[in-house]
Amino acid sequence: MKKNSTKNTKNVETGIQAAKQHFGATNALTTIPAVDELRANADADHTFALALVRVSASDPTRMEVVFGTNNISPTDKVLEHAAKKLSAEQKADALAVNQQLIDAASLEIEVTSISAEVAA
């Protein structure tokens, strides 16, 4: 049982690292002015913090940050969740590419078959 736990921990850590790398390089959804509550924890090995946002009651086209934390543990949990989503998206992308390759190979076989019939 311990091997499985060690493997899962390693997978989680790998996923978190992948999320840190991905979100460290990706474009922001939006930008906000810097506030101390949302500065990365100096002890963290990343530049992330968490914000709790809500839709503004007075203007539903705007969002409001109502809480922020740079606590490492919940930040890592969100990165872990993001890594799972990224992994699922990457798998879906890979499946789509594989299907395109299968479709292209099938089309090539059909063209070759038709070409052979025409040549005969």
N, C-alpha and C positions, 0 to 999 in steps of 0.2 A: 504494500500500500504506500509505503514511503517513496518508492520510485515514481509512482504516478503523481504524487504530490509535488515532487521535485520537478518532474516534467512539466506539470501545469504551471508551476511558479516560473520556470524558465520560459514557457510560452507567453505568459502574462508579461514578463519583463521584456521579451523580444517585441511583443505587440506595443507596449508602452514606448519603447525606443523608436519603433517605426512611426508611431503617431507623433512623437516629438519631432522627428525628422520631417515628416510630411507637413504638419501644421506650422513648423518653424519656417518652412519655405513657401507655403501656399499664400495666396492673396487673402486679405482680411474680408470678412463679410461686411464690416463697417469699422469706422474708427471713432474713438471718443477721446476727450482730453484725459491726460494722465491723472490718476488719483492714487494716493498712498496705499489704499486698501487693495488696489489691483496691480501693485508692483510685485514682480516675482520674488519669492522667498530667497533670501541670500544663500540659504543652505541647500537650495534645490539645484539640480543639474540641468535646469531648463529655465525658460523665460515666461512661463505661464502662470496665471492666476485664474480664479473663477469669479464670475459675475452672475448674480441672479437678476434676471430682467423680467419686466412685465410690460404689457401694452398700456400706454398712457390712457387714463380714463377720460382726460379732456381732449386728447387728439389720438385716435386709434391708428394713425399713420406713423406714430412715434413710439419708441421704446424707452423705458426708464430703468436704469440700474438701481436696484433697491438694496443690494447687499453685495459685498465683495470680500474675498478671502484669498490669501496666498498660502494657506495651509497645504503642505505637501501631500498629505494622505488623500484628501478628497480630490485634489487636482490630479493625482496619479490615477484615481478611480475613473475620473472623467476621461483621461487619456486612454485608459484601458478600454472603456466603452467605445471611444472613438476608433481605437485600433480594430475592434471587432467589426465595426461598421465599414471601415476601410478594407478589411480583409474580405468581407462579403462583397463589396463593390468590385474589388480586384478579381475575385473569383468569377463574378458575373461578367466582367470585361473579358477575362480569359476564355470563358465559355462562348461568348459572342465571337471572339476572334477564331476560336476553334471551329465554330459553325460556319464562319465565312470561308475558312480554309477547306472544309468539307464540301461546301457548296461550289467553290472554285474547282476542286478536284473532280466533282461530279460533272460540272459543265465541261471541263477539259475532256473527260471520258466521252461525253455525248458528242462533242465536236470531232474528236478522233474517230468515233464510230460513224458519224455522218460523212466525214471526209473519206473514210474507207469505202463506204457504200457508193459515194459519188464517183470515186476513182475506179470502181469495179465495173 
